[in-house]
Amino acid sequence: MKRIAIIGGGISGLTVLHYLKQRFGDTMEITLYEREAAVGGTIRSFKKDFCLFEWGPNGFLDNQPASLELIEELGVTDQLIEAKATARRRYIQVKGNLHAVPVNPLDFIRTPLLPLKDKCSLIAGIFKKKISTDISIYDYVSQRFSPNIAQVLVDPFISGIYAGDIKRLHMASAFPKLKRKGFKKTRMRSFIGGMGEVIKALDKRYKQHIQTNSEISSSQINADITIVATPAYAAAKIVENLNPPLAGLLDQIPYAPIAVAGLLFKQGSFKKKPDGFGYLIASKENKDILGVLIESNVYANRSSGGQIMMRVMLGGAHHPAIINDSHELILQKVIREIDSIYGLVSNPIETFVKLWPKAIPQYEISYPHWRQSVAEQCAKTPGLYLCANYLDGVSFNDCVNNAKALTERVSKGPIASLL
């Protein structure tokens, strides 16, 4: 029987396992190796009493069919929930004040986020064509619209996705699917028990094919096909004896560090009740904090009826030193920020902190050349494949789509001759 080894038990590795089992069933011996005691990578949902805290992503957009198909195949569609209507209102913090993100033409006209000149630039920019995407996000938005629009509107949202620097991120690489048509109505979704539910479903279904607490290199695996589904820096160590040039390339990609803080408050803890989805902060504000999400306003079952659950992201490419702060110092910064916006009359009744020293890969200006070099090196090592969020997208949807595409490549590659 031919063997396939998958190294890495995050959403990429687990989804590859799912699709490979669908494709080959028991005709292949397929094993996933995970160095930690549990699979899931950055997707973890932590429950305590009546609150739920997400270590990593808190949801996904339902505009990609592959993700919804995966959820249906795993039998957890009945666990899906939509973001509440209260989450539609979102804010951006500029000069210490919150401004609602415009959601209709009238809001756009009235918003104090942009002066009239920039509003005109935004409208005119929609009709501009032939602007190269082989530049930074900042340069692209500045050329199409204006530098101020890049700093005030685009920068906070890029921080929310990549925790990156728009002057260093490559436009075409960070947003390769801008023209992809999704559903007419896009909704943010999660699960009753948090994003960890999809990990549980995958783990339960394929338990016999998963080996945890297994830190190994590719040379230690006796397999016809090896799929490395770890972060780039871990993949570099795994393949260093198999393909040293590839290992060197994988070690080059930068990652932004993230600190995630969760705070549970009693309903009456604020002078001004937190409303909407929460807010993002422009990097020119020069704060460690990237954004504040009011989780209990976004999804049901994140806290009891008399409580408010918040999740705060800190650090990123602009403030990498956050990862050296103690949990106590991080919470102090977060509480000070929340107090400055909502006015605290009492402290949180529960707190959580999770540090991710290397959280999100950065698709910087040199990414296209780097990506091509990685592909060329992989082609020189038959039977070796890479699948992770440093390749072709960082979101949950991207990871699912890429895992499905990789399974197609594997089934049509060298392994086809082994069947």
WOFEN-V858838 format. One record per pair of residues at least 12 apart in sequence whose ideal C-beta (glycine too) atoms are under 10 Angstrom apart, sorted by the first residue. I is the first residue (numbers start at 1). J is the second residue. If there is no record, write none. Layout:
I_J + I_J
//
This chain:
1_26 + 1_27 + 1_28 + 1_29 + 1_224 + 2_24 + 2_27 + 2_28 + 2_29 + 2_30 + 2_223 + 2_224 + 2_225 + 2_415 + 2_418 + 2_419 + 3_28 + 3_29 + 3_30 + 3_31 + 3_221 + 3_222 + 3_223 + 3_224 + 3_225 + 3_226 + 3_418 + 4_16 + 4_17 + 4_20 + 4_21 + 4_24 + 4_28 + 4_29 + 4_30 + 4_31 + 4_32 + 4_209 + 4_221 + 4_223 + 4_224 + 4_225 + 4_226 + 4_227 + 4_383 + 4_385 + 4_410 + 4_415 + 5_29 + 5_30 + 5_31 + 5_32 + 5_33 + 5_211 + 5_216 + 5_218 + 5_220 + 5_221 + 5_222 + 5_223 + 5_224 + 5_225 + 5_226 + 5_227 + 5_228 + 5_383 + 6_20 + 6_30 + 6_31 + 6_32 + 6_33 + 6_34 + 6_209 + 6_210 + 6_221 + 6_223 + 6_225 + 6_226 + 6_227 + 6_228 + 6_229 + 6_230 + 6_385 + 6_387 + 6_403 + 7_31 + 7_32 + 7_33 + 7_34 + 7_35 + 7_214 + 7_215 + 7_216 + 7_217 + 7_218 + 7_220 + 7_221 + 7_223 + 7_226 + 7_227 + 7_228 + 7_229 + 7_230 + 7_234 + 7_235 + 7_238 + 7_239 + 8_32 + 8_33 + 8_34 + 8_35 + 8_36 + 8_39 + 8_41 + 8_227 + 8_228 + 8_229 + 8_230 + 8_231 + 8_234 + 8_235 + 8_238 + 8_386 + 8_387 + 8_388 + 9_32 + 9_33 + 9_34 + 9_35 + 9_36 + 9_38 + 9_39 + 9_40 + 9_41 + 9_199 + 9_202 + 9_203 + 9_210 + 9_211 + 9_212 + 9_214 + 9_229 + 9_230 + 10_34 + 10_36 + 10_39 + 10_40 + 10_41 + 10_42 + 10_43 + 10_56 + 10_199 + 10_229 + 10_230 + 10_231 + 10_387 + 10_388 + 10_389 + 10_399 + 11_39 + 11_40 + 11_41 + 11_42 + 11_43 + 11_56 + 11_57 + 11_70 + 11_195 + 11_198 + 11_199 + 11_202 + 11_229 + 11_388 + 11_389 + 11_395 + 11_396 + 11_398 + 11_399 + 11_400 + 11_403 + 12_41 + 12_227 + 12_228 + 12_229 + 12_230 + 12_231 + 12_386 + 12_387 + 12_388 + 12_389 + 12_390 + 12_391 + 12_398 + 12_399 + 12_400 + 12_402 + 12_403 + 12_406 + 13_32 + 13_33 + 13_34 + 13_39 + 13_41 + 13_202 + 13_210 + 13_227 + 13_228 + 13_229 + 13_230 + 13_387 + 13_388 + 13_399 + 13_403 + 14_32 + 14_34 + 14_39 + 14_40 + 14_41 + 14_43 + 14_198 + 14_199 + 14_201 + 14_202 + 14_203 + 14_205 + 14_206 + 14_210 + 14_229 + 14_399 + 14_403 + 15_66 + 15_67 + 15_70 + 15_198 + 15_202 + 15_229 + 15_387 + 15_396 + 15_399 + 15_400 + 15_401 + 15_402 + 15_403 + 15_404 + 15_406 + 15_407 + 16_30 + 16_32 + 16_227 + 16_229 + 16_385 + 16_387 + 16_399 + 16_400 + 16_402 + 16_403 + 16_404 + 16_406 + 16_407 + 16_410 + 17_30 + 17_31 + 17_32 + 17_39 + 17_202 + 17_205 + 17_206 + 17_209 + 17_210 + 17_227 + 17_229 + 17_403 + 17_407 + 18_70 + 18_73 + 18_74 + 18_201 + 18_202 + 18_205 + 18_206 + 18_400 + 18_403 + 18_404 + 18_407 + 19_66 + 19_70 + 19_73 + 19_400 + 19_403 + 19_404 + 19_405 + 19_406 + 19_407 + 19_408 + 19_410 + 19_411 + 20_32 + 20_206 + 20_209 + 20_225 + 20_227 + 20_403 + 20_406 + 20_407 + 20_410 + 20_411 + 20_415 + 21_205 + 21_206 + 21_209 + 21_407 + 22_73 + 22_404 + 22_407 + 23_407 + 23_408 + 23_410 + 23_411 + 24_407 + 24_410 + 24_411 + 24_415 + 24_419 + 27_419 + 28_223 + 28_224 + 28_225 + 28_410 + 28_415 + 28_418 + 28_419 + 29_209 + 29_223 + 29_224 + 30_206 + 30_209 + 30_223 + 30_225 + 30_227 + 31_206 + 31_208 + 31_209 + 31_210 + 31_211 + 31_214 + 31_221 + 31_223 + 32_202 + 32_203 + 32_206 + 32_209 + 32_210 + 32_211 + 32_212 + 32_214 + 32_227 + 32_229 + 33_210 + 33_211 + 33_212 + 33_213 + 33_214 + 33_215 + 33_216 + 33_220 + 33_221 + 33_229 + 33_230 + 33_238 + 34_203 + 34_210 + 34_211 + 34_212 + 34_213 + 34_214 + 34_215 + 34_229 + 34_230 + 35_211 + 35_212 + 35_213 + 35_214 + 35_215 + 35_216 + 35_230 + 35_234 + 36_212 + 36_213 + 36_214 + 36_215 + 37_212 + 37_213 + 38_196 + 38_199 + 38_200 + 38_203 + 38_210 + 38_212 + 38_213 + 39_199 + 39_200 + 39_202 + 39_203 + 39_206 + 39_207 + 39_210 + 39_212 + 40_55 + 40_56 + 40_195 + 40_196 + 40_198 + 40_199 + 40_200 + 40_202 + 40_203 + 41_55 + 41_56 + 41_199 + 41_229 + 41_230 + 41_231 + 41_388 + 41_389 + 41_399 + 42_54 + 42_55 + 42_56 + 42_57 + 42_195 + 42_231 + 42_258 + 42_260 + 42_354 + 42_356 + 42_359 + 42_360 + 42_389 + 43_55 + 43_56 + 43_57 + 43_58 + 43_194 + 43_195 + 43_196 + 43_197 + 43_198 + 43_199 + 43_396 + 43_399 + 44_56 + 44_57 + 44_194 + 44_195 + 44_196 + 44_199 + 44_354 + 45_58 + 45_190 + 45_191 + 45_193 + 45_194 + 45_195 + 45_196 + 45_197 + 45_198 + 45_199 + 45_200 + 46_194 + 46_196 + 46_262 + 46_352 + 46_354 + 47_193 + 47_194 + 47_196 + 47_301 + 48_262 + 48_264 + 48_350 + 48_352 + 49_264 + 49_303 + 49_304 + 49_307 + 49_349 + 49_350 + 50_264 + 50_301 + 50_302 + 50_303 + 50_304 + 50_305 + 50_306 + 50_307 + 50_309 + 50_350 + 51_262 + 51_263 + 51_264 + 51_295 + 51_296 + 51_301 + 51_302 + 51_303 + 51_304 + 51_307 + 51_308 + 51_309 + 51_349 + 51_350 + 51_352 + 52_190 + 52_192 + 52_193 + 52_194 + 52_196 + 52_262 + 52_264 + 52_295 + 52_296 + 52_299 + 52_301 + 52_302 + 52_303 + 52_309 + 53_194 + 53_260 + 53_261 + 53_262 + 53_263 + 53_264 + 53_295 + 53_302 + 53_303 + 53_309 + 53_311 + 53_350 + 53_351 + 53_352 + 53_353 + 53_354 + 54_190 + 54_194 + 54_195 + 54_196 + 54_260 + 54_262 + 54_293 + 54_295 + 54_299 + 54_302 + 54_309 + 54_311 + 54_352 + 54_354 + 55_194 + 55_195 + 55_196 + 55_260 + 55_262 + 55_311 + 55_352 + 55_354 + 55_356 + 56_194 + 56_195 + 56_196 + 56_258 + 56_260 + 56_354 + 56_356 + 56_359 + 56_360 + 56_396 + 57_190 + 57_194 + 57_195 + 57_394 + 57_395 + 57_396 + 57_399 + 58_83 + 58_188 + 58_190 + 58_194 + 58_195 + 58_260 + 58_293 + 58_295 + 58_298 + 58_299 + 58_302 + 58_311 + 59_81 + 59_82 + 59_83 + 59_87 + 59_187 + 59_188 + 59_189 + 59_190 + 59_191 + 59_194 + 59_195 + 59_298 + 59_299 + 59_396 + 60_187 + 60_188 + 60_189 + 60_190 + 60_195 + 60_198 + 60_395 + 60_396 + 60_397 + 60_398 + 60_399 + 60_400 + 61_83 + 61_182 + 61_183 + 61_186 + 61_187 + 61_188 + 61_189 + 61_395 + 61_396 + 61_397 + 62_80 + 62_82 + 62_182 + 62_183 + 62_185 + 62_186 + 62_187 + 62_188 + 62_189 + 62_397 + 63_180 + 63_181 + 63_182 + 63_183 + 63_184 + 63_185 + 63_186 + 63_187 + 63_397 + 64_177 + 64_180 + 64_182 + 64_183 + 64_186 + 64_395 + 64_396 + 64_397 + 64_398 + 64_400 + 64_401 + 65_182 + 65_183 + 65_397 + 65_400 + 65_401 + 66_397 + 66_398 + 66_399 + 66_400 + 66_401 + 66_402 + 66_403 + 66_404 + 66_405 + 67_189 + 67_198 + 67_395 + 67_396 + 67_397 + 67_398 + 67_399 + 67_400 + 67_401 + 67_404 + 68_80 + 68_183 + 68_189 + 68_397 + 68_400 + 69_400 + 69_404 + 70_198 + 70_201 + 70_202 + 70_396 + 70_397 + 70_400 + 70_401 + 70_403 + 70_404 + 71_189 + 71_191 + 71_197 + 71_198 + 71_201 + 71_400 + 73_201 + 73_205 + 74_197 + 74_198 + 74_200 + 74_201 + 74_202 + 74_204 + 74_205 + 75_201 + 75_204 + 75_205 + 76_191 + 76_192 + 76_193 + 76_197 + 76_198 + 76_200 + 76_201 + 76_202 + 77_191 + 78_191 + 78_192 + 79_190 + 79_191 + 79_192 + 79_193 + 79_194 + 79_197 + 79_198 + 79_200 + 79_201 + 80_187 + 80_189 + 80_190 + 80_191 + 80_192 + 80_197 + 80_198 + 81_188 + 81_189 + 81_190 + 81_191 + 81_192 + 81_193 + 81_194 + 81_298 + 81_299 + 81_300 + 81_301 + 82_187 + 82_188 + 82_189 + 82_190 + 82_298 + 82_299 + 82_300 + 83_187 + 83_188 + 83_189 + 83_190 + 83_277 + 83_297 + 83_298 + 83_299 + 83_300 + 84_188 + 84_277 + 84_296 + 84_297 + 84_298 + 84_299 + 84_300 + 85_297 + 86_275 + 86_276 + 86_277 + 86_294 + 86_296 + 86_297 + 86_298 + 87_188 + 87_276 + 87_277 + 87_278 + 87_293 + 87_294 + 87_295 + 87_297 + 87_298 + 87_299 + 88_101 + 88_103 + 88_188 + 88_276 + 88_277 + 89_101 + 89_103 + 89_275 + 89_276 + 89_277 + 89_278 + 89_297 + 90_103 + 90_156 + 90_157 + 90_160 + 90_276 + 90_277 + 90_278 + 90_279 + 90_280 + 90_291 + 90_293 + 91_113 + 91_156 + 91_275 + 91_276 + 91_277 + 91_278 + 91_279 + 91_280 + 91_281 + 91_291 + 91_292 + 91_341 + 92_111 + 92_113 + 92_152 + 92_153 + 92_155 + 92_156 + 92_157 + 92_279 + 92_280 + 92_281 + 92_282 + 92_285 + 92_291 + 93_156 + 93_279 + 93_280 + 93_281 + 93_282 + 93_285 + 93_287 + 93_289 + 93_291 + 93_292 + 93_337 + 93_340 + 93_341 + 94_112 + 94_113 + 94_114 + 94_151 + 94_152 + 94_153 + 94_156 + 94_279 + 94_281 + 94_282 + 94_284 + 94_285 + 95_282 + 95_284 + 95_285 + 96_281 + 96_285 + 96_287 + 96_340 + 96_341 + 97_112 + 97_341 + 98_272 + 98_275 + 98_276 + 98_278 + 98_279 + 98_281 + 98_292 + 98_341 + 98_342 + 99_111 + 99_112 + 99_113 + 99_114 + 99_152 + 99_279 + 100_112 + 100_113 + 100_275 + 100_276 + 100_279 + 101_113 + 101_153 + 101_156 + 101_157 + 101_276 + 101_277 + 101_279 + 101_280 + 102_114 + 102_119 + 102_122 + 102_153 + 108_122 + 108_123 + 111_153 + 113_148 + 113_149 + 113_152 + 113_153 + 113_282 + 114_145 + 114_146 + 114_148 + 114_149 + 114_152 + 114_153 + 115_146 + 115_148 + 115_152 + 117_146 + 117_148 + 118_145 + 118_146 + 118_147 + 118_148 + 118_149 + 118_152 + 118_153 + 119_146 + 119_149 + 120_145 + 120_146 + 121_142 + 121_144 + 121_145 + 121_146 + 121_147 + 121_148 + 121_149 + 122_144 + 122_145 + 122_146 + 122_149 + 122_153 + 123_145 + 124_144 + 124_145 + 124_146 + 125_141 + 125_142 + 125_143 + 125_144 + 125_145 + 125_146 + 125_149 + 126_144 + 126_145 + 127_144 + 128_143 + 128_144 + 128_145 + 129_144 + 131_143 + 131_144 + 131_171 + 132_171 + 132_172 + 133_170 + 133_171 + 133_172 + 133_173 + 133_174 + 133_175 + 133_176 + 133_178 + 134_170 + 134_171 + 134_172 + 134_173 + 134_365 + 134_368 + 135_170 + 135_171 + 135_172 + 135_365 + 136_150 + 136_165 + 136_166 + 136_167 + 136_168 + 136_169 + 136_170 + 136_171 + 136_174 + 136_364 + 136_365 + 137_150 + 137_154 + 137_155 + 137_158 + 137_162 + 137_164 + 137_165 + 137_166 + 137_167 + 137_168 + 137_169 + 137_170 + 137_171 + 137_172 + 137_173 + 137_174 + 137_175 + 137_363 + 138_150 + 138_151 + 138_154 + 138_155 + 138_158 + 138_165 + 138_166 + 138_167 + 138_168 + 138_169 + 138_171 + 139_166 + 139_167 + 139_171 + 139_365 + 140_154 + 140_166 + 140_169 + 140_170 + 140_171 + 140_172 + 140_174 + 140_175 + 141_153 + 141_154 + 141_155 + 141_158 + 141_166 + 141_171 + 142_154 + 142_166 + 142_167 + 150_166 + 150_167 + 151_166 + 151_167 + 151_282 + 151_283 + 151_284 + 152_282 + 152_284 + 153_282 + 154_166 + 154_282 + 155_167 + 155_280 + 155_281 + 155_282 + 155_283 + 155_284 + 155_285 + 155_318 + 156_279 + 156_280 + 156_281 + 156_282 + 156_283 + 156_284 + 156_285 + 156_290 + 156_291 + 157_280 + 157_282 + 157_291 + 158_174 + 158_175 + 158_280 + 158_283 + 158_316 + 158_317 + 159_256 + 159_280 + 159_281 + 159_282 + 159_283 + 159_289 + 159_290 + 159_291 + 159_313 + 159_316 + 159_317 + 159_318 + 160_278 + 160_280 + 160_281 + 160_290 + 160_291 + 160_293 + 160_313 + 160_316 + 161_174 + 161_175 + 161_360 + 161_394 + 161_395 + 162_174 + 162_256 + 162_316 + 162_317 + 162_359 + 162_360 + 162_361 + 162_362 + 162_363 + 162_394 + 163_255 + 163_256 + 163_257 + 163_258 + 163_290 + 163_291 + 163_313 + 163_314 + 163_315 + 163_316 + 163_317 + 163_318 + 163_319 + 163_320 + 163_356 + 163_359 + 163_360 + 163_362 + 163_394 + 164_254 + 164_256 + 164_283 + 164_316 + 164_317 + 164_318 + 164_360 + 164_361 + 164_362 + 164_363 + 164_364 + 164_394 + 165_256 + 165_283 + 165_316 + 165_317 + 165_318 + 165_362 + 165_364 + 166_283 + 166_317 + 167_283 + 167_317 + 167_364 + 167_365 + 168_254 + 168_317 + 168_362 + 168_363 + 168_364 + 168_365 + 168_366 + 169_317 + 169_362 + 169_363 + 169_364 + 169_365 + 169_367 + 170_362 + 170_363 + 170_364 + 170_365 + 170_366 + 170_367 + 170_368 + 170_369 + 170_370 + 170_371 + 171_363 + 171_365 + 172_363 + 172_367 + 172_368 + 173_362 + 173_363 + 173_364 + 173_365 + 173_366 + 173_367 + 173_368 + 173_370 + 173_371 + 173_392 + 173_393 + 174_362 + 174_363 + 174_364 + 174_367 + 174_393 + 174_394 + 175_363 + 175_393 + 176_363 + 176_392 + 176_393 + 176_398 + 177_392 + 177_393 + 177_397 + 177_398 + 177_401 + 182_397 + 188_277 + 188_298 + 188_299 + 189_299 + 189_396 + 190_295 + 190_298 + 190_299 + 190_300 + 190_301 + 190_302 + 191_299 + 191_301 + 192_299 + 192_300 + 192_301 + 193_301 + 194_295 + 194_299 + 194_301 + 194_302 + 195_396 + 198_396 + 198_400 + 215_234 + 215_237 + 215_238 + 216_238 + 217_237 + 217_238 + 217_239 + 217_240 + 217_241 + 217_242 + 218_235 + 218_237 + 218_238 + 218_239 + 218_240 + 218_241 + 218_242 + 218_243 + 218_381 + 218_383 + 218_384 + 219_238 + 219_239 + 219_240 + 219_241 + 219_242 + 220_238 + 220_241 + 221_238 + 223_383 + 224_382 + 224_383 + 224_414 + 224_415 + 224_418 + 225_382 + 225_383 + 225_384 + 225_385 + 225_410 + 225_413 + 225_414 + 225_415 + 225_418 + 226_238 + 226_239 + 226_242 + 226_381 + 226_383 + 226_384 + 226_385 + 226_386 + 227_383 + 227_384 + 227_385 + 227_386 + 227_387 + 227_388 + 227_403 + 227_406 + 227_407 + 227_410 + 228_242 + 228_246 + 228_250 + 228_378 + 228_384 + 228_385 + 228_386 + 228_387 + 228_388 + 229_385 + 229_386 + 229_387 + 229_388 + 229_389 + 229_399 + 229_402 + 229_403 + 229_406 + 230_250 + 230_386 + 230_387 + 230_388 + 230_390 + 231_250 + 231_253 + 231_255 + 231_358 + 231_359 + 231_360 + 231_361 + 231_388 + 231_389 + 231_390 + 232_247 + 232_249 + 232_250 + 232_251 + 232_252 + 232_253 + 232_254 + 232_255 + 232_358 + 232_361 + 232_370 + 232_374 + 232_386 + 232_388 + 232_389 + 232_390 + 232_391 + 233_250 + 233_251 + 233_252 + 233_253 + 233_254 + 233_255 + 233_357 + 233_358 + 233_361 + 233_390 + 234_250 + 234_358 + 234_388 + 235_247 + 235_249 + 235_250 + 235_251 + 235_253 + 235_374 + 235_386 + 235_387 + 235_388 + 235_390 + 236_248 + 236_249 + 236_250 + 236_251 + 236_252 + 236_253 + 237_250 + 237_251 + 238_250 + 238_384 + 239_377 + 239_378 + 239_381 + 239_384 + 239_386 + 242_381 + 242_383 + 242_384 + 243_377 + 243_378 + 243_380 + 243_381 + 243_384 + 244_377 + 245_373 + 245_374 + 245_376 + 245_377 + 245_380 + 245_381 + 246_373 + 246_374 + 246_376 + 246_377 + 246_378 + 246_380 + 246_381 + 246_384 + 246_386 + 247_377 + 248_373 + 248_377 + 249_370 + 249_371 + 249_373 + 249_374 + 249_376 + 249_377 + 249_378 + 250_370 + 250_374 + 250_377 + 250_386 + 250_388 + 250_390 + 252_364 + 252_366 + 252_370 + 252_373 + 252_374 + 253_358 + 253_361 + 253_362 + 253_363 + 253_364 + 253_366 + 253_367 + 253_370 + 253_371 + 253_374 + 253_390 + 253_391 + 254_317 + 254_320 + 254_358 + 254_360 + 254_361 + 254_362 + 254_363 + 254_364 + 254_390 + 255_317 + 255_320 + 255_356 + 255_357 + 255_358 + 255_359 + 255_360 + 255_361 + 255_362 + 255_390 + 256_290 + 256_315 + 256_316 + 256_317 + 256_318 + 256_319 + 256_320 + 256_323 + 256_356 + 256_357 + 256_358 + 256_359 + 256_360 + 256_361 + 256_362 + 257_314 + 257_315 + 257_316 + 257_317 + 257_319 + 257_320 + 257_321 + 257_322 + 257_323 + 257_324 + 257_355 + 257_356 + 257_357 + 257_358 + 257_359 + 257_360 + 258_290 + 258_313 + 258_314 + 258_315 + 258_316 + 258_320 + 258_322 + 258_323 + 258_354 + 258_355 + 258_356 + 258_357 + 258_358 + 258_359 + 258_360 + 259_288 + 259_289 + 259_290 + 259_312 + 259_313 + 259_314 + 259_315 + 259_316 + 259_319 + 259_322 + 259_323 + 259_325 + 259_327 + 259_329 + 259_330 + 259_331 + 259_333 + 259_334 + 259_353 + 259_354 + 259_355 + 259_356 + 259_357 + 259_359 + 260_293 + 260_311 + 260_312 + 260_313 + 260_314 + 260_315 + 260_330 + 260_352 + 260_353 + 260_354 + 260_355 + 260_356 + 260_359 + 261_289 + 261_292 + 261_310 + 261_311 + 261_312 + 261_313 + 261_314 + 261_327 + 261_330 + 261_331 + 261_333 + 261_334 + 261_335 + 261_337 + 261_338 + 261_348 + 261_351 + 261_352 + 261_353 + 261_354 + 261_355 + 262_293 + 262_295 + 262_302 + 262_309 + 262_310 + 262_311 + 262_312 + 262_331 + 262_334 + 262_348 + 262_350 + 262_351 + 262_352 + 262_353 + 262_354 + 263_292 + 263_295 + 263_308 + 263_309 + 263_310 + 263_311 + 263_312 + 263_331 + 263_334 + 263_335 + 263_338 + 263_347 + 263_348 + 263_349 + 263_350 + 263_351 + 263_352 + 263_353 + 264_295 + 264_296 + 264_302 + 264_303 + 264_304 + 264_307 + 264_308 + 264_309 + 264_310 + 264_348 + 264_349 + 264_350 + 264_351 + 264_352 + 265_296 + 265_303 + 265_307 + 265_308 + 265_309 + 265_310 + 265_338 + 265_342 + 265_344 + 265_345 + 265_346 + 265_347 + 265_348 + 265_349 + 265_350 + 266_304 + 266_306 + 266_307 + 266_308 + 266_345 + 266_346 + 266_347 + 266_348 + 266_349 + 267_296 + 267_303 + 267_304 + 267_305 + 267_306 + 267_307 + 267_308 + 268_306 + 268_308 + 268_345 + 268_346 + 269_307 + 269_308 + 269_338 + 269_342 + 269_343 + 269_344 + 269_345 + 269_346 + 269_347 + 269_348 + 269_349 + 270_308 + 270_338 + 270_339 + 270_341 + 270_342 + 270_343 + 270_344 + 270_345 + 270_346 + 271_339 + 271_342 + 271_343 + 271_344 + 271_345 + 272_341 + 272_342 + 272_343 + 273_294 + 273_297 + 273_308 + 273_342 + 273_343 + 274_292 + 274_293 + 274_294 + 274_296 + 274_297 + 274_308 + 274_310 + 274_338 + 274_341 + 274_342 + 275_294 + 275_297 + 275_342 + 276_293 + 276_294 + 276_297 + 276_298 + 277_291 + 277_292 + 277_293 + 277_294 + 277_295 + 277_297 + 277_298 + 278_291 + 278_292 + 278_293 + 278_294 + 278_295 + 278_297 + 278_298 + 278_310 + 278_311 + 278_312 + 278_341 + 279_291 + 279_292 + 279_293 + 279_294 + 279_341 + 280_292 + 280_293 + 280_313 + 281_313 + 281_337 + 283_316 + 283_317 + 283_318 + 283_319 + 284_318 + 286_318 + 286_319 + 287_314 + 287_318 + 287_319 + 287_333 + 287_337 + 288_312 + 288_313 + 288_314 + 288_315 + 288_316 + 288_318 + 288_319 + 288_321 + 288_322 + 288_325 + 288_329 + 288_330 + 288_333 + 288_334 + 288_337 + 289_312 + 289_313 + 289_314 + 289_315 + 289_316 + 289_319 + 289_322 + 289_330 + 289_333 + 289_334 + 289_336 + 289_337 + 289_338 + 290_312 + 290_313 + 290_314 + 290_315 + 290_316 + 290_318 + 290_319 + 290_322 + 291_311 + 291_312 + 291_313 + 291_314 + 291_316 + 292_310 + 292_311 + 292_312 + 292_313 + 292_334 + 292_337 + 292_338 + 292_341 + 292_342 + 293_309 + 293_310 + 293_311 + 293_312 + 293_313 + 294_308 + 294_309 + 294_310 + 294_311 + 294_342 + 295_308 + 295_309 + 295_310 + 295_311 + 296_308 + 296_309 + 296_310 + 296_311 + 297_309 + 297_310 + 298_311 + 303_350 + 307_348 + 307_349 + 307_350 + 308_342 + 308_348 + 309_348 + 309_350 + 309_352 + 310_334 + 310_338 + 310_342 + 310_348 + 311_334 + 311_352 + 312_330 + 312_331 + 312_333 + 312_334 + 312_335 + 312_337 + 312_338 + 312_353 + 313_334 + 313_356 + 313_359 + 314_330 + 314_333 + 314_334 + 314_337 + 314_353 + 314_355 + 315_330 + 315_355 + 315_356 + 315_357 + 315_359 + 316_359 + 316_360 + 316_362 + 317_360 + 317_362 + 317_364 + 320_357 + 322_355 + 322_357 + 323_355 + 323_356 + 323_357 + 323_358 + 323_359 + 324_355 + 324_357 + 325_353 + 325_355 + 326_353 + 326_355 + 327_351 + 327_352 + 327_353 + 327_354 + 327_355 + 328_351 + 328_353 + 330_351 + 330_353 + 330_355 + 331_347 + 331_348 + 331_351 + 331_352 + 331_353 + 334_348 + 334_351 + 334_353 + 335_347 + 335_348 + 335_351 + 359_394 + 360_389 + 360_390 + 360_394 + 361_388 + 361_389 + 361_390 + 361_391 + 361_394 + 362_390 + 362_394 + 363_390 + 363_391 + 363_392 + 363_393 + 363_394 + 367_390 + 370_390 + 371_390 + 371_391 + 371_392 + 374_386 + 374_390 + 374_391 + 375_391 + 382_413 + 382_414 + 383_410 + 383_413 + 383_414 + 383_415 + 383_418 + 385_406 + 385_407 + 385_409 + 385_410 + 385_413 + 386_402 + 386_406 + 387_399 + 387_402 + 387_403 + 387_405 + 387_406 + 387_407 + 387_409 + 387_410 + 388_402 + 388_403 + 389_402 + 391_406 + 392_405 + 392_406
//
